[in-house]
Amino acid sequence: MTHLIEAGYDPLFVQQQVGHSYASTTSLYTSVSSDFRTRTLRRVLDGTIGRALGATGKEGI
């Protein structure tokens, strides 16, 4: 499971493949690496900060 998540597969796909009804069950059995967590967090933060700075620039403030 973990290797599919880290390879970029959709978490819902992985959940369905292992037959879990709830994503929370799948998350109990999935342990991604700290490197993957760091990359994912960085990507989300970069996007959020980029959108926030872009919105500020459009307002002319």
C-alpha positions as CSV (number, residue, x, y, z in Angstrom):
1,M,0.0,0.0,0.0
2,T,2.6,2.5,1.0
3,H,4.6,2.1,-2.2
4,L,1.4,2.9,-4.2
5,I,0.8,6.1,-2.2
6,E,4.4,7.2,-2.5
7,A,4.3,6.5,-6.3
8,G,1.4,9.0,-6.6
9,Y,-1.6,6.7,-6.9
10,D,-4.9,8.2,-5.8
11,P,-5.5,7.3,-2.1
12,L,-9.1,6.3,-3.0
13,F,-7.8,3.8,-5.6
14,V,-5.5,2.3,-3.0
15,Q,-8.3,2.1,-0.5
16,Q,-10.5,0.3,-3.0
17,Q,-7.8,-2.1,-4.0
18,V,-7.3,-3.3,-0.4
19,G,-11.0,-3.5,0.2
20,H,-11.3,-1.0,3.0
21,S,-14.6,0.8,3.5
22,Y,-13.0,3.8,5.2
23,A,-10.0,5.9,4.4
24,S,-9.1,5.9,8.1
25,T,-8.7,2.2,8.0
26,T,-6.3,2.4,5.1
27,S,-4.3,5.1,6.8
28,L,-3.7,2.8,9.8
29,Y,-1.9,0.4,7.5
30,T,0.0,3.0,5.5
31,S,3.2,4.4,6.8
32,V,4.8,6.8,4.3
33,S,8.5,7.8,4.7
34,S,9.4,11.1,6.3
35,D,10.9,12.2,3.0
36,F,7.5,11.7,1.3
37,R,5.8,13.6,4.1
38,T,8.3,16.5,3.8
39,R,7.9,16.7,0.0
40,T,4.1,16.6,0.2
41,L,4.0,19.3,2.9
42,R,6.4,21.5,0.9
43,R,4.3,21.1,-2.3
44,V,1.1,22.1,-0.5
45,L,2.7,25.0,1.4
46,D,4.4,26.3,-1.8
47,G,1.1,26.3,-3.6
48,T,-0.8,28.0,-0.7
49,I,1.9,30.7,-0.3
50,G,2.0,31.2,-4.1
51,R,-1.8,31.7,-4.2
52,A,-1.8,34.0,-1.2
53,L,1.0,36.2,-2.7
54,G,-0.7,36.2,-6.1
55,A,-4.0,37.3,-4.6
56,T,-2.2,40.1,-2.7
57,G,-0.6,41.3,-5.9
58,K,-3.9,41.4,-7.8
59,E,-5.4,43.7,-5.2
60,G,-2.7,46.3,-5.6
61,I,-1.8,46.4,-1.9
